[in-house]
């Protein structure tokens, strides 16, 4: 894998806001927005399931993990099996470590929680490196910052729920949703920048 810092900031245009989107650009933007919305909504469902020992936790967790497979399906026609599979594994780890972090936090196991959190941010860094390696239109500092913000907000949401600060968790979720849509648009822009998608 190449050095994550080797790419300069290309200042990507906001293709998703253009009035002249191609059919492929629209497809990609719709797909990535749906996937990111599902990513954050099912994550919230799992957090709530862990917090309240919901009987459907097994099923919401399985549905959340499908998000990794669904992302890989979008990557597949552009990058092939190997890249799509690696991204699937990275997202799967991102989701399972998040659930593990909430579980250890609820149990009050500070040592295990610290270990999970360290691996979670390490995984986000791996994702940032991976994306900037496969697509020169992404830059490592901006992608890393975006993923770390996603983790910071998700952690803040989980803490609010575990501390029964439900209104605060909803306020934070609004920020999570806004960021998720920006991340979806960023994915679209990077794909369009690299592949044209006309």
C-alpha positions in Angstrom: 0.0 0.0 0.0 1.3 3.5 -0.8 2.0 6.2 1.6 -1.2 7.8 2.7 0.2 11.3 2.5 1.4 11.2 -1.1 -1.7 12.7 -2.7 -2.2 16.5 -2.8 -5.5 18.2 -2.1 -7.3 18.2 -5.5 -10.2 20.5 -4.3 -12.9 18.2 -5.8 -15.9 20.0 -7.2 -19.2 19.2 -5.7 -20.6 17.1 -8.6 -23.5 16.0 -6.5 -24.8 19.6 -6.5 -24.4 20.1 -10.2 -27.5 20.7 -12.4 -26.1 18.5 -15.1 -25.7 15.1 -13.5 -25.4 12.0 -15.7 -27.5 9.0 -15.1 -24.5 7.2 -13.5 -23.8 10.1 -11.2 -27.4 10.1 -10.1 -27.3 6.4 -9.5 -24.1 6.6 -7.5 -25.3 9.5 -5.4 -28.6 7.9 -4.7 -26.9 4.6 -3.8 -24.3 6.1 -1.5 -26.8 8.3 0.2 -29.1 5.3 0.8 -26.1 3.2 2.1 -24.9 5.9 4.5 -28.4 6.5 5.8 -28.8 2.7 6.4 -25.4 2.7 8.0 -26.3 5.3 10.6 -29.9 4.2 11.3 -29.1 0.5 11.8 -26.1 1.6 14.0 -28.5 3.5 16.2 -30.8 0.6 16.3 -28.0 -1.7 17.5 -26.8 0.9 20.1 -30.4 1.1 21.4 -30.7 -2.7 21.3 -27.5 -3.1 23.4 -28.5 -0.3 25.8 -32.0 -1.8 26.5 -31.3 -5.5 25.9 -33.8 -5.5 23.0 -35.0 -8.9 22.0 -34.4 -8.0 18.3 -30.7 -7.2 18.8 -29.5 -10.2 16.9 -31.6 -9.3 13.9 -30.8 -5.6 13.9 -27.1 -6.5 14.2 -27.3 -8.9 11.2 -29.1 -6.1 9.2 -26.4 -3.6 10.2 -23.6 -6.0 9.1 -25.3 -6.3 5.6 -24.3 -2.7 5.1 -20.7 -3.9 4.5 -21.8 -6.3 1.8 -24.0 -3.6 0.2 -21.1 -1.1 0.0 -18.9 -3.8 -1.6 -21.5 -4.4 -4.3 -21.2 -0.8 -5.4 -17.4 -1.0 -5.4 -17.3 -4.2 -7.3 -18.0 -3.1 -10.9 -15.5 -0.2 -10.5 -12.6 -1.9 -8.7 -13.1 -5.7 -9.0 -13.4 -8.5 -6.5 -10.3 -8.0 -4.4 -10.8 -4.3 -3.6 -14.6 -4.7 -3.0 -13.9 -7.6 -0.7 -11.2 -5.7 1.3 -13.6 -2.7 1.7 -16.3 -5.1 2.8 -14.0 -6.5 5.5 -12.9 -3.0 6.7 -16.6 -1.8 7.0 -17.6 -5.1 8.7 -14.8 -4.5 11.3 -15.8 -0.9 11.7 -19.4 -2.0 12.6 -18.5 -5.0 14.8 -15.9 -3.0 16.8 -18.5 -0.2 17.3 -21.0 -2.7 18.8 -18.2 -4.2 20.9 -17.3 -0.7 22.2 -20.9 0.0 23.2 -21.2 -3.4 24.9 -18.1 -2.9 27.0 -19.2 0.7 27.9 -22.5 -0.6 29.1 -20.8 -3.3 31.1 -18.5 -0.7 32.7 -15.4 -2.6 31.6 -13.0 0.4 31.1 -10.0 -1.7 30.0 -11.9 -3.5 27.3 -13.6 -0.3 26.3 -10.3 1.4 25.8 -9.0 -1.5 23.7 -12.1 -1.4 21.5 -11.9 2.3 21.0 -8.2 2.1 20.1 -8.9 -0.6 17.5 -12.0 1.3 16.2 -9.9 4.4 15.4 -7.2 2.2 14.0 -9.7 0.7 11.7 -10.9 4.1 10.6 -7.3 5.0 9.8 -7.0 1.8 7.7 -10.1 2.8 5.8 -8.7 6.2 5.1 -5.5 4.7 3.8 -7.3 2.2 1.7 -9.6 4.7 0.0 -6.8 7.1 -0.8 -4.7 4.2 -2.2 -7.4 3.0 -4.6 -8.6 6.4 -5.7 -6.3 9.4 -6.2 -9.2 11.8 -6.0 -9.4 11.2 -2.2 -6.8 12.8 0.1 -5.7 11.1 3.2 -6.0 14.0 5.7 -9.6 14.9 4.6 -10.8 11.2 4.5 -9.2 10.5 7.9 -10.8 13.6 9.4 -14.2 12.7 7.9 -14.1 9.1 9.4 -12.8 10.2 12.7 -15.6 12.8 13.0 -18.1 10.0 12.2 -16.6 7.9 15.0 -16.5 10.9 17.4 -20.2 11.6 16.8 -21.3 8.0 17.0 -19.4 7.6 20.3 -21.1 10.8 21.6 -24.5 9.4 20.6 -23.9 6.1 22.3 -22.7 7.8 25.5 -25.8 10.0 25.6 -28.1 6.9 25.2 -26.3 4.9 27.9 -26.5 7.9 30.2 -30.3 8.2 29.4 -29.8 11.7 27.8 -32.2 10.8 25.0 -32.8 14.3 23.7 -29.1 14.9 23.5 -28.7 11.6 21.6 -31.3 12.8 19.0 -29.5 16.1 18.6 -26.2 14.3 18.0 -27.9 12.0 15.6 -28.9 15.0 13.5 -25.2 15.9 13.2 -24.4 12.2 12.3 -27.0 12.3 9.6 -25.7 15.5 8.1 -22.2 14.1 8.1 -23.3 10.8 6.6 -24.9 12.7 3.6 -21.7 14.7 3.1 -19.7 11.4 3.2 -22.1 9.9 0.6 -21.6 12.9 -1.7 -17.8 12.7 -1.1 -17.9 9.0 -2.2 -19.9 10.0 -5.3 -17.4 12.9 -6.1 -14.4 10.6 -5.8 -15.9 7.9 -8.1 -16.9 10.5 -10.7 -13.5 12.2 -10.5 -11.7 8.9 -11.1 -14.0 7.1 -13.5 -15.9 9.9 -15.3 -19.2 8.1 -14.9 -20.8 9.8 -17.9 
